[in-house]
Amino acid sequence: MSAGDDKTDRYPVTPDGRYFVVRGRLWRRSDPRLPADRRATLVSELMAARRAVGAARRADDDAAEDRAHAAVDAAKLALGERGPVWWTDGAPDLNRHLARTTPYADWFAALPPAPATPSE
């Protein structure tokens, strides 16, 4: 995700800008080098593909669901959220790792407690 998007307003972002944290887990952000218009197009494609996954499930159409999952994966790869990392310093990909078990542990421990959500 890039600076100023809605996820960075709701979730803490690691100091290096590579991940945001949801329920203690690191999620890789989009490549910040993507031009804004390209990023917007890819996000639109990602959301359409996610809707297609749901529609295929509701229709019990396995082939359509497989195609929709492939489209989700393609959009996430293009955004830099999956596949090869977009940074160049050789740091490992910690996507989906618990923040408390990574080099971000001290930073994460120092964050203020997250407010409770209505579902909690």
C-alpha positions as CSV (number, residue, x, y, z in Angstrom):
1,M,0.0,0.0,0.0
2,S,1.3,3.5,-0.6
3,A,1.5,6.4,1.7
4,G,-1.8,8.1,2.3
5,D,-4.1,5.2,1.4
6,D,-6.8,4.0,3.7
7,K,-4.9,1.0,5.2
8,T,-2.1,3.3,6.5
9,D,-4.7,5.3,8.3
10,R,-6.1,2.2,10.1
11,Y,-3.1,0.0,10.6
12,P,0.4,0.7,11.8
13,V,3.1,0.7,9.2
14,T,6.7,-0.6,9.9
15,P,9.3,2.1,10.1
16,D,10.8,1.0,6.8
17,G,7.4,1.2,5.1
18,R,7.5,-2.5,3.9
19,Y,4.6,-3.8,5.9
20,F,1.4,-2.9,7.7
21,V,0.2,-4.8,10.8
22,V,-3.2,-6.4,11.3
23,R,-3.9,-8.3,14.5
24,G,-0.2,-8.7,15.1
25,R,0.7,-10.0,11.6
26,L,2.8,-8.3,9.0
27,W,1.3,-7.8,5.5
28,R,3.5,-6.6,2.7
29,R,2.6,-3.2,1.3
30,S,2.4,-2.3,-2.4
31,D,5.6,-1.2,-4.2
32,P,5.8,2.5,-3.5
33,R,7.6,3.0,-6.8
34,L,4.4,2.3,-8.7
35,P,2.9,5.3,-10.4
36,A,-0.4,6.4,-8.8
37,D,-2.4,5.7,-11.9
38,R,-1.0,2.2,-12.4
39,R,-1.5,1.4,-8.7
40,A,-5.1,2.6,-8.9
41,T,-5.7,0.4,-12.0
42,L,-4.2,-2.6,-10.3
43,V,-6.2,-2.1,-7.1
44,S,-9.4,-1.8,-9.2
45,E,-8.5,-5.1,-10.9
46,L,-7.8,-6.7,-7.5
47,M,-11.1,-5.7,-6.1
48,A,-13.0,-6.9,-9.2
49,A,-11.1,-10.2,-8.9
50,R,-12.1,-10.5,-5.3
51,R,-15.7,-9.9,-6.1
52,A,-15.4,-12.5,-8.8
53,V,-14.2,-15.0,-6.2
54,G,-17.3,-14.4,-4.1
55,A,-19.6,-14.6,-7.1
56,A,-18.1,-17.9,-8.2
57,R,-18.4,-19.3,-4.8
58,R,-22.0,-18.3,-4.6
59,A,-22.6,-19.9,-8.0
60,D,-20.7,-23.0,-6.9
61,D,-18.6,-22.6,-10.1
62,D,-15.1,-24.1,-9.4
63,A,-13.6,-23.2,-12.7
64,A,-14.7,-19.5,-12.4
65,E,-13.4,-19.5,-8.8
66,D,-10.0,-20.8,-10.0
67,R,-9.9,-18.1,-12.7
68,A,-10.8,-15.4,-10.1
69,H,-8.1,-16.6,-7.7
70,A,-5.6,-16.4,-10.5
71,A,-6.7,-12.9,-11.2
72,V,-6.3,-11.9,-7.5
73,D,-2.8,-13.4,-7.6
74,A,-1.8,-11.6,-10.8
75,A,-3.0,-8.2,-9.3
76,K,-1.1,-8.8,-6.0
77,L,2.0,-9.8,-7.9
78,A,1.8,-6.7,-10.0
79,L,1.3,-4.5,-6.9
80,G,4.3,-6.1,-5.3
81,E,2.3,-7.6,-2.4
82,R,3.3,-11.1,-3.5
83,G,6.2,-12.6,-5.4
84,P,9.7,-11.1,-5.3
85,V,10.2,-8.3,-2.8
86,W,10.3,-4.8,-4.1
87,W,13.1,-3.6,-1.9
88,T,16.8,-4.1,-2.9
89,D,18.8,-4.4,0.4
90,G,18.5,-8.2,0.6
91,A,16.2,-8.2,3.7
92,P,14.0,-11.3,3.8
93,D,10.3,-11.3,3.1
94,L,8.4,-11.4,6.4
95,N,4.9,-11.3,4.9
96,R,2.4,-12.9,7.2
97,H,4.9,-13.4,10.0
98,L,3.9,-12.4,13.5
99,A,5.5,-9.0,14.2
100,R,6.6,-10.1,17.7
101,T,8.8,-12.9,16.2
102,T,10.6,-10.7,13.6
103,P,13.2,-7.9,13.7
104,Y,10.2,-5.5,14.1
105,A,9.4,-7.0,17.6
106,D,10.7,-4.0,19.6
107,W,9.0,-1.5,17.4
108,F,5.7,-3.5,17.6
109,A,5.9,-3.9,21.4
110,A,6.3,-0.1,21.7
111,L,3.1,0.6,19.8
112,P,0.1,1.9,21.8
113,P,-2.7,-0.7,22.2
114,A,-5.0,-0.9,19.3
115,P,-8.6,0.2,20.0
116,A,-11.1,-2.6,20.3
117,T,-13.3,-3.1,17.2
118,P,-17.0,-3.7,17.4
119,S,-16.6,-7.4,16.6
120,E,-14.3,-8.0,19.6
